[in-house]
């Protein structure tokens, strides 16, 4: 996949003036705000943001296992209650585009603080829900808070940590992003088995309270000035596009909407997206700045990185179907097996920086995309007779490769972004990530359904999951075509090959 050819960027007035603009708008220019942040904050901000990321990723997956018990308690069916998952994702998709503008307008620390507070309070509201409408309303608020919490937290990290230390900070963020989807389903099963379903939401409360204390004490208050007015038309178009696309992909294979309805949602999303592209080309300060795609490292990270996210985001779903529905594992047993990938991610946290410093981003991303795709396809060889230790080894290696890929992609995304463009880049990247993960699960579910149709079966079998794993593994392999466009010294400013050693 090649970087889209775009004409030279036309001159436009700076969208904001801040301390970051004191430095020249060059990718290798010193980051003025980061230089003014105390060392203790530079060390703790990645941890604080990582905790909120883990809380959001965990919450978006832990509900899946608990749905049957929740449905019984709320006197409904599991299929109908799945609207609680969709509501969360829709609110997340709608509010992500506005997160960067709100951080610039109101102050990143203030938005981050209140987003954590609202996420924590809405978690309590979810635990107290006694009807489906109450739960859906609480999940909508929770999704909106999550849309502000993680992108704004990442923006604070980008403004607080010098680019020379960004690789180390991003390697810390890769772990919670990978742990959440892996730990969520088995943890949900354990909680509803030993306690009751409200506790899957109440576990957010101590993390949220601790986060509020740490934000007040250690997160710097870096503000923007002369922020342009909100691009309201762009917000409406981008929100419709994201909500319909994410919602359409999310319900594939869940018997919630008919095929014509899903196609209709996708069509509305595609049309809204095209209208937004036309609008952004004319607006002086678009909400989602498509001109960022003129930065080669950003474009490659978004395009190639999303192919990897689409593949990796669908693996927990496919493994859950294989291990629980086909092999007969309990949720806890399946979780103990798949936790090996989380262990691989933890190991990679320490190994990623020296690997990228030694071989550089382009080489690592190309080779590791092949290894990650291969590890996903290797899961297709699992059978009910496969020894557990073989599954553990394959998943451990897969977690190692996936963590390295996410660390490299997430760091390279901001390698050549000027300080004044960080908020728009963070918003763009968060939007693309949300869309990519949802699309990946949708592709996996569609592959399962197509395989079922070809076989004339009604319930998923091993051949259907094999087809899904092969398709998403091939998607990951295809990202190599995008990473080939990287220059040899790409990422040198953020700890890649050619950067000065620590």
Secondary structure, 3 states (H helix, E strand, C coil): CCCCCCCCCCCCCCCCEEHHHHCCCCCCCCCHHHHHCCHHHHHHHHHHHHHHHHHHHHHHHHHHHHHHHHHHHCCCCHHHHCHHHHHHHHHHHHHHHHHHHHHHHHCHHHHHHHHHHHHHHHHHHHHHCCCHHHHHHHHHHHHHHHHHHHHHHHHHHHHHCCHHHHHHHHHHHHHHHHHHHHHHHHHHHHHHHHCCCCHHHHHHHHHHHHHHHHHHHHCCCCCEECCCCCCHHHHHHHHHHHHHHHHHHHCCCCCCCCHHHHHHHHHHHHHHHHHHHHHHHHCCCCCCCHHHHHCHHHHHHHHHHHHHHHHHHHHHHHHHHHHHHHCCCCHHHHHHHHHHHHHHHHHHHHHHHHHHHHHCHHHHHHHHHHHHHHHHHHHHHCCCCCCHHHHHHHHHHHHHHHHHHHHHHHHHCCCCCCHHHHHHHHHHHHHHHHHHHHHHHHHHHHHHHHHHHHHCCCCCCHHHHHHHHHHHHHHHHHCHHHHCCCCCCCCHHHCCCCCCCC
